[in-house]
Amino acid sequence: MRVLKDVDLTGKTILITGTTAGIGKETARVLALKGAHVVMANRNLKLSEELRNEIYKETPHRKIDIVQLDLSSLASVKHAAEEFLAKKWPLHVLILNAGVNYPPSPVTKDGYEVTFGINHLGHFSLIREASIFSTIYALLLKPFGKNVEQGAATTVYCATSPYVENESGRYYADCADAEKDLNKALARDENFQDALWSKSLEFIQKFEQNQSHSRL
């Protein structure tokens, strides 16, 4: 992958959600091959193990760990964050790749609309539970008409390039800043942002209260 030419990720720990197929799988593979300690957070442990074995066949001297994470369950998100923190690993980059387009179920295990629950609320909770992340890259839109290597290139670029290290709240496509192509009427509506943040926090706090009551 050209965006990783001359890049050495030795000593960097990168947590990626949704690595069992497509862009997430390719992202995990190329980052591991460049020396990163890759932590794959997935619901399906069997597919995670298969990917780890595939990477080891290419190069056995890599550090790859697996954390079970079901973004449709806030309890699973909490457990995954606790498991990561218990390992005392540093974390340099978090890539929020997991998402659904055609969900098999209309609601999550916590009763939320499944696209909102998995693509947004689960990741929102993960960041809040393990609030140690320095660089966060969210893959919100799946690129059409590209192979997985091309599709993963922008994710990898944002996770590793020194040119975007101090950037925040930007939209990237084809390994370049694409702010001008973003629908700012919605994405930059601060009232909408505040409302989404407040409502998301309300949902998470409700879950935490229910968890506390169930332990009494």
N, C-alpha and C positions, 0 to 999 in steps of 0.2 A: 504494500500500500504506500503510495508516494508521500502521503501526508506524514508518514512515520519515518521517512528517510533520515538517517543520522540521529534518530531519537532513541535515547536509552532511558527506560523507565524503571531501572533497578532502584529499589528502595521506596517506590511509590505503591501505596495500597489503593485499589480502585474497587468500589462496590458497584455492581451492575444488577439491576432487576430485569427479569425476563430474558434469559440468555439461551433458552432451549431451542430457538429457531430464528431464522431470518437475520435481521440487522443486529439484534442483541447477541446472537451466537457468534457472528463474524467479529463483532466488536470485542467480545471477551477473548476470542482466539488471537487476534492480532495484538492486543494489549499484553496478553500473557507471553506471546512470542518475543515481545520487545522488553521483557524483564519485569513487568509489573506483577505485584502480588494481587491477583484477581480473586475477589470474593463474589461468587455467583449466588444471587438470591432468587430462588425459583420455587414454585409450588411442586413441580414434578422432580423428585430426587433422582429417579431412575434416568431420566433424560439428562440431568445435570452430571451424573456420574459418567454417562456415555460421552458427553462433550469433554469432560476433563480427561478421559482416556484418549480421546482423539487428539487433544493437544499434546499430551504426553508422548504420543507416537511421533509427533513432529519434533518435539524437543522435550526430553524427560526432566531436564533440570529447571523446572518452573514451579512456582508456589501458587497453587490454586485451591481455594477452599469453597465450601458450599454451605449456605444457610437456607433452611426451608422458610419460604415466605409465600403466603396466600394473601394477596392484596384484597380479596373479597371478604376477608375476616380481620377486623381490627384487633382481635385477640392474637391472631397469628402475626400481625405486624408488630405488636408489642413484644411478643416472644422473640421474634427475629432480631429486633433491636437490642433486647436484653442479651441475647446470645452473642451478638457482635461485640457489644460493650464488654462482656465478661472475658472475651479473648484478649483484651487490652491491645488490640491492633490500632495503629494510627489509621487515619483515613484522609486521603488527599483529594480524592474525586469520588463523587456519587453520580452515577448515570441512571436516570429514571427512564428506563426503556420500556418496561412492561406496560401493556395496555390491551384493550379489546375493542374490536370494531363490530363484530357480530356475536354478541354474548349468547351462550346457550340458555341462560336464566335471566329473567327480567330484574331480579333484585339480588343484592349481596346477602351474606349470612347475617348482616346487621340490619337488613331491611331497606337499604338505599338502592336507588336505581343503579344498575350494575356498571354502566359506562362511567357515570360520575363516581361511583364508589371505588372502582378499581383504578381508573385513569387519574383521578384527582385525589379523592379522600384517603385512599390507602397510602399513597406517596406522601401526602400532607402529614399523615400520622407518623410515617417512618422518619421523616425529617425532624418532627417534633420530639419523637421518642429518643432518638439518638442525635441530639443537637450538638454534634461535634464536627459536622461536615464543613469543609472549607470551600470546595468548588462543586456546584451542583449543575448538572446539565440535564434538562428534561427534553426528551424526544416526544414532541406532541403530535407531529404529523408524519405519517408514513410516506416516503417518497415513491411516486409511481413511475414505472418505466425504467427502473434501474435494477441492476443485479445487487446481491447482498453486499458485495465489496463496495460498490459505488454508494449504496444506501448508507453503509456504516461510516463512510469517509468523513462526513460532517460531524458525526458524533465523536469520532476519534480525534478529529482536528480540534474541536472545542475542549476535549478532555486533556489534550497534551500540548497544544501550541502556546508558546510564550506570548504570542501576539494578542491572545484573548484572556490572559491570566488575570488581568485587572478589570475586565469587562463584566458588567452585570445587567440583567434584564434585557438582553439583546436577542434578536431573532436571526439565526444563521441558516443558510441553504447553500449547497454546492461549495462548502468550505469557505464561505464568504459572508460578511455582514449583509443581511437582506432586509433590514429595517424598512426600507422604502417600499417593499412588497407586502408588508404586513398590514392587515386591516386595523388601523389604529383606532378607528371609531369605537371598536369594542375592546381591543386589547389594551388600549391606553386610557380607558374610562376609569378614573380613580374612584368614583363612586361605586362602580361595579366591582372593582378590585377590593375595596373595603367591605362591601357586602358579602362577597365570596369568602374573604378571610374570616369575617365574623361568623358567618353561618357554618363554615368548616370547623372553626374552633368550638362553636356551640355543639356540633355533632360529636366531636372528640371528647369534650368535657362530659357530655351525657353518657358516653360509653364508659369513661373513667369512673363516673359516679355509680353506674350500674355494677361495674367490677368491684368497687369498694363495698357496696351493699351486699353483693353475693358472698363476700368473704366474712361477713359478720355472722 
